[in-house]
Amino acid sequence: TERQRRGAAGQRSLSDAAERAEASLEAAGARLREHRRLGERRLEVIFSFMDERFISVVDAVTLQVLDSGICLGHPPSDEQLTLDSLPSVIKEAIDTGSLVILRRA
């Protein structure tokens, strides 16, 4: 049934979350260092970018940022970011001197 197919697709998405996160970060110029599942749909990722390490929590299916681990002091908020857009936001914050890292790896 359609419901079973959607359920199976969701499981595949959960099962390959780390690989998708790694590919997403790599495409954005960052490198995945570590990851771990936090509950059913959350994935903690530790990645390096511009000689810094960052810890963020994302939705394991959508890779939407739930907690970026940084504070920018202005929009965008975490909910507006996906893992692939996070490195460019970090770069802008570094370039403007507004990056505050809340969690250190």
Secondary structure, DSSP 8 states (H G I E B T S, - for coil): -HHHHHHHHHHHHHHTHHHHHHHHHHHTT-EEEEEEEETTTEEEEEEEETTEEEEEEEETTT-BEEE-SEE-SSS--GGG-BTTTHHHHHHHHHHHT--EESS--
